[in-house]
Amino acid sequence: MNNKFKMCVLVYSFIMAFTTLSFAQQINPIEGRWDMVISQEGKDLPSWLEIRHSGSRTLVGRFVYAMGSARPISEVKMVDGKFSFAIPPQWEDGNTYMEFEGSMSGDVLKGTMLYTNGKTYNWVATRAPKLEYTKNAKWGKPIKLFNGKDLSGWQAMGENQWIVESGVLKSPKSGSNLVSEQKFDDFKLHLEFKYPKGSNSGVYLRGRYEVQITDSKGAEPSDVEYSGVYGFLTPNEVVAKAAGEWQEYDITLIGRRVTIVANGAQVICDQIIPGITGGALDSKEGEPGPLYFQGDHGPIEFRNIIITPRID
């Protein structure tokens, strides 16, 4: 009897384990990371969506709008092949939730967004590319993206407030962002910068992933503070110097994997950037992209902007 009982317990345990594994492995086709475009007021706004299962029954996720950081989705509801979710406003005007509805057509998601202004807009999302990582990368010749004399090779995204003085690229007041004319896949970037007290800027890798530049000396590590990848990756320490001092980043981006060295300290090591951050130029993650500097949050200065592209 004792051996039979033990056998029954073993069989029961095996069945329960198999059943639990089966539930966990039932992946819904809408799961994954999606590069979105929201058609809003005549503009195509780059956004990003992640959907994944939590346990055996619930779908959850994250969403990045055209502005702001990644925000959590507590539940993605499925009814008759259609899904929906709602998130509270972050930087948007109004107090109502943003409400999303969508469905899958082939390997594309399509749907509508009820915005905080009460208007409804269409959106479409394609599955985000994997972006392969290259081991033992080979590097080409360093490229000076800033000549220290003028704005050659750069374009302001609107009315230009950027100037060059004594070999330094300056945005003396809040205004337009600045984009490089050259585009890149994988690269190493050396960048030196200085900001006044309380200012805020950022450098966008491939024009899609923002590394924060903020007056954060003494702050706790956060993905929205100095050297964080905005809304996604938190540095292991904040090594920001005092406002008014020159500082530097050395950033390596291969595929989705980023390493950030700030003022000589490695603060993010070979971490995966899940998707685009708020303020991205586009959501075409599979394509090369430029560098761009945020100039709309406060005064900022740059010098010694050197990029070294990976070569095959």
C-alpha positions as CSV (number, residue, x, y, z in Angstrom):
1,M,0.0,0.0,0.0
2,N,2.8,2.4,0.9
3,N,4.6,1.9,-2.4
4,K,1.3,2.3,-4.3
5,F,0.5,5.5,-2.4
6,K,4.0,6.9,-3.2
7,M,3.4,6.0,-6.9
8,C,0.1,7.8,-6.9
9,V,1.6,10.9,-5.4
10,L,4.4,10.9,-8.0
11,V,2.0,10.5,-10.9
12,Y,-0.3,13.2,-9.5
13,S,2.7,15.6,-9.1
14,F,3.9,14.9,-12.6
15,I,0.4,15.6,-14.0
16,M,0.1,18.8,-12.1
17,A,3.5,20.0,-13.1
18,F,2.8,19.2,-16.8
19,T,-0.6,21.0,-16.6
20,T,1.0,24.0,-15.0
21,L,3.8,24.1,-17.6
22,S,1.2,23.8,-20.4
23,F,-0.8,26.7,-19.1
24,A,2.4,28.8,-18.8
25,Q,3.4,28.0,-22.3
26,Q,0.2,29.0,-24.0
27,I,1.5,32.1,-25.7
28,N,-1.0,34.5,-27.1
29,P,-0.1,35.7,-30.7
30,I,-0.4,39.3,-29.6
31,E,2.5,38.8,-27.0
32,G,5.8,40.4,-27.8
33,R,7.2,43.9,-28.4
34,W,5.7,46.1,-31.1
35,D,6.8,49.2,-32.8
36,M,3.8,51.5,-33.1
37,V,2.8,54.5,-35.1
38,I,-0.2,56.6,-33.9
39,S,-1.8,58.8,-36.5
40,Q,-2.7,61.9,-34.5
41,E,-3.7,65.4,-35.8
42,G,-2.0,64.8,-39.1
43,K,1.3,63.5,-37.6
44,D,2.7,60.0,-37.3
45,L,3.8,59.6,-33.7
46,P,6.3,56.9,-32.9
47,S,5.3,54.7,-29.9
48,W,6.0,51.3,-28.5
49,L,4.0,48.4,-26.9
50,E,4.9,45.3,-25.0
51,I,2.5,42.5,-24.1
52,R,3.3,39.4,-22.1
53,H,1.6,36.9,-19.9
54,S,1.7,37.0,-16.1
55,G,1.1,33.6,-14.7
56,S,-1.3,31.4,-16.7
57,R,-4.3,33.6,-17.4
58,T,-3.4,37.4,-17.3
59,L,-1.8,39.5,-20.0
60,V,0.1,42.6,-18.8
61,G,2.6,45.0,-20.6
62,R,4.3,48.3,-21.0
63,F,3.6,51.3,-23.3
64,V,5.7,54.2,-24.5
65,Y,3.9,57.2,-26.1
66,A,5.5,59.9,-28.2
67,M,6.5,61.6,-25.0
68,G,7.2,60.5,-21.5
69,S,8.7,57.3,-20.1
70,A,7.6,53.6,-20.4
71,R,4.5,53.1,-18.2
72,P,3.1,49.8,-17.0
73,I,-0.1,48.2,-18.3
74,S,-1.8,46.3,-15.4
75,E,-4.0,44.2,-17.6
76,V,-4.6,43.6,-21.3
77,K,-8.1,42.3,-21.7
78,M,-9.0,39.8,-24.4
79,V,-12.7,39.5,-25.7
80,D,-13.7,37.7,-28.9
81,G,-10.2,38.1,-30.5
82,K,-9.9,41.8,-29.6
83,F,-7.8,43.3,-26.9
84,S,-8.0,46.5,-24.8
85,F,-6.2,48.3,-22.1
86,A,-6.1,51.7,-20.4
87,I,-3.4,53.7,-18.7
88,P,-3.5,57.0,-16.7
89,P,-2.1,60.2,-18.2
90,Q,1.5,61.0,-17.6
91,W,2.5,64.2,-19.3
92,E,-0.6,64.5,-21.4
93,D,-3.1,67.3,-20.9
94,G,-6.4,66.2,-19.2
95,N,-7.2,63.7,-16.5
96,T,-8.9,60.9,-18.3
97,Y,-7.2,57.6,-19.1
98,M,-5.8,56.8,-22.5
99,E,-7.9,53.8,-23.8
100,F,-6.6,51.4,-26.4
101,E,-8.5,48.8,-28.5
102,G,-6.9,46.6,-31.1
103,S,-6.9,43.3,-33.0
104,M,-4.4,41.2,-34.9
105,S,-4.3,41.0,-38.7
106,G,-1.6,38.7,-40.0
107,D,1.4,39.7,-37.9
108,V,0.3,43.3,-37.5
109,L,-1.7,44.9,-34.7
110,K,-4.2,47.7,-35.6
111,G,-6.6,49.6,-33.4
112,T,-7.7,52.9,-31.9
113,M,-6.6,55.1,-29.0
114,L,-9.1,57.3,-27.1
115,Y,-6.8,60.2,-26.1
116,T,-7.0,62.4,-23.0
117,N,-8.6,65.1,-25.2
118,G,-11.6,62.9,-25.9
119,K,-10.6,62.3,-29.5
120,T,-10.1,58.9,-31.1
121,Y,-7.0,58.2,-33.3
122,N,-5.9,55.2,-35.3
123,W,-2.7,53.3,-34.7
124,V,-0.8,50.4,-36.3
125,A,2.0,48.3,-34.8
126,T,4.6,45.9,-36.4
127,R,6.6,43.3,-34.5
128,A,9.8,44.9,-33.2
129,P,13.0,43.4,-34.8
130,K,15.4,41.3,-32.7
131,L,18.5,43.3,-33.6
132,E,21.3,40.8,-33.6
133,Y,24.2,41.2,-31.2
134,T,27.7,40.9,-32.8
135,K,30.4,39.4,-30.6
136,N,34.0,40.5,-30.9
137,A,32.9,43.6,-32.9
138,K,35.4,45.2,-35.2
139,W,35.5,49.0,-35.2
140,G,36.1,51.5,-38.0
141,K,37.8,54.8,-37.9
142,P,36.5,57.4,-35.4
143,I,34.4,60.2,-36.9
144,K,34.3,63.7,-35.4
145,L,30.6,64.6,-35.7
146,F,31.2,68.2,-34.6
147,N,34.0,70.2,-36.2
148,G,34.2,72.8,-33.5
149,K,33.5,75.7,-35.9
150,D,29.9,75.6,-37.1
151,L,26.8,73.4,-37.3
152,S,27.9,71.5,-40.4
153,G,26.5,68.0,-40.4
154,W,23.6,68.9,-38.0
155,Q,20.0,70.1,-38.4
156,A,17.8,71.8,-35.9
157,M,14.3,70.4,-35.6
158,G,12.6,73.7,-35.8
159,E,13.7,77.3,-35.2
160,N,17.4,77.1,-34.4
161,Q,18.8,78.3,-31.1
162,W,22.1,76.3,-31.3
163,I,25.3,78.2,-31.6
164,V,29.1,77.4,-31.7
165,E,31.5,79.4,-29.5
166,S,35.1,78.6,-28.7
167,G,34.8,75.1,-30.1
168,V,31.7,74.3,-28.0
169,L,28.3,73.4,-29.3
170,K,25.7,75.3,-27.2
171,S,22.0,75.6,-26.7
172,P,21.8,78.7,-24.5
173,K,18.1,78.3,-23.9
174,S,15.3,75.8,-24.4
175,G,14.4,75.4,-28.1
176,S,14.8,72.9,-30.8
177,N,16.4,69.5,-30.7
178,L,19.5,68.9,-32.9
179,V,19.9,65.9,-35.2
180,S,23.0,64.6,-37.0
181,E,22.8,64.2,-40.7
182,Q,24.7,60.9,-40.6
183,K,23.0,57.7,-39.5
184,F,24.5,54.7,-37.8
185,D,23.8,51.1,-36.9
186,D,26.2,49.9,-34.1
187,F,28.7,52.3,-32.7
188,K,30.9,53.5,-29.8
189,L,30.2,57.1,-28.8
190,H,32.4,59.5,-26.8
191,L,30.6,62.7,-25.7
192,E,31.5,65.6,-23.4
193,F,28.8,67.9,-22.0
194,K,28.1,70.6,-19.4
195,Y,24.9,72.0,-18.1
196,P,23.8,74.7,-15.6
197,K,22.1,74.0,-12.3
198,G,18.7,72.3,-12.8
199,S,19.0,71.7,-16.5
200,N,18.0,68.6,-18.4
201,S,19.0,67.2,-21.8
202,G,19.7,63.8,-23.4
203,V,21.4,62.0,-26.2
204,Y,19.3,59.8,-28.4
205,L,21.1,56.7,-29.8
206,R,20.0,56.0,-33.4
207,G,17.5,58.8,-32.7
208,R,15.4,56.3,-30.7
209,Y,16.9,55.5,-27.3
210,E,17.5,58.4,-24.9
211,V,20.4,58.4,-22.4
212,Q,19.6,61.0,-19.8
213,I,21.7,64.0,-19.2
214,T,20.4,65.7,-16.0
215,D,21.6,67.7,-13.0
216,S,21.4,64.7,-10.7
217,K,24.4,64.9,-8.3
218,G,23.5,63.2,-5.1
219,A,20.3,61.6,-6.5
220,E,19.4,57.9,-6.1
221,P,19.9,55.8,-9.3
222,S,16.9,55.9,-11.5
223,D,16.0,55.3,-15.2
224,V,14.9,58.9,-15.4
225,E,18.1,60.4,-13.9
226,Y,21.7,60.9,-15.0
227,S,23.0,58.1,-17.3
228,G,19.8,56.1,-17.2
229,V,18.1,54.9,-20.5
230,Y,14.9,56.9,-20.1
231,G,12.1,54.7,-18.5
232,F,14.0,51.4,-19.1
233,L,17.5,51.0,-17.6
234,T,18.8,52.2,-14.3
235,P,22.5,52.9,-13.7
236,N,24.1,51.1,-10.8
237,E,25.2,54.4,-9.4
238,V,24.8,58.1,-10.1
239,V,28.3,59.6,-10.8
240,A,27.1,63.0,-12.0
241,K,29.4,65.9,-11.2
242,A,28.2,69.3,-10.1
243,A,26.5,71.5,-12.5
244,G,28.9,73.7,-14.5
245,E,31.6,71.0,-14.7
246,W,32.5,69.2,-17.9
247,Q,31.4,65.5,-17.9
248,E,31.6,62.6,-20.3
249,Y,29.9,59.5,-21.5
250,D,31.4,56.6,-23.4
251,I,28.5,54.5,-24.9
252,T,28.7,51.3,-26.8
253,L,25.5,50.2,-28.7
254,I,25.5,46.8,-30.5
255,G,22.0,45.6,-31.5
256,R,19.9,46.3,-28.5
257,R,22.7,45.9,-26.0
258,V,24.2,49.0,-24.4
259,T,27.1,49.7,-22.1
260,I,27.4,53.2,-20.6
261,V,30.5,54.5,-18.9
262,A,29.9,57.9,-17.2
263,N,32.8,59.9,-16.0
264,G,35.0,56.8,-16.1
265,A,32.6,54.5,-14.2
266,Q,30.7,51.7,-15.9
267,V,27.1,52.3,-14.8
268,I,25.2,50.2,-17.2
269,C,26.9,47.0,-18.5
270,D,25.7,45.2,-21.7
271,Q,22.0,45.6,-21.0
272,I,19.1,45.2,-23.4
273,I,17.1,48.3,-24.4
274,P,13.6,46.9,-24.9
275,G,12.3,49.5,-27.2
276,I,12.1,53.2,-28.2
277,T,11.9,55.8,-25.5
278,G,9.6,58.8,-25.5
279,G,10.7,61.5,-27.9
280,A,12.1,59.1,-30.5
281,L,12.3,60.4,-34.0
282,D,10.6,57.2,-35.3
283,S,9.8,53.6,-34.3
284,K,11.7,52.0,-37.2
285,E,14.1,50.0,-35.0
286,G,15.5,47.9,-37.8
287,E,17.0,50.9,-39.6
288,P,20.1,53.0,-39.0
289,G,19.5,56.2,-37.2
290,P,21.2,59.5,-36.3
291,L,22.3,61.0,-33.0
292,Y,20.2,63.7,-31.6
293,F,20.5,66.0,-28.7
294,Q,17.6,67.3,-26.6
295,G,17.5,71.0,-26.6
296,D,13.9,71.6,-25.5
297,H,14.4,71.0,-21.8
298,G,17.1,73.6,-20.8
299,P,20.5,75.0,-21.7
300,I,23.2,72.4,-22.6
301,E,26.7,72.4,-24.1
302,F,28.6,69.7,-26.0
303,R,32.1,69.2,-27.2
304,N,34.3,66.3,-28.5
305,I,31.5,64.4,-30.1
306,I,33.2,61.3,-31.6
307,I,31.5,58.2,-33.0
308,T,33.2,55.0,-34.1
309,P,31.0,52.8,-36.2
310,R,31.1,49.0,-36.1
311,I,32.4,47.5,-39.4
312,D,31.6,44.0,-40.8
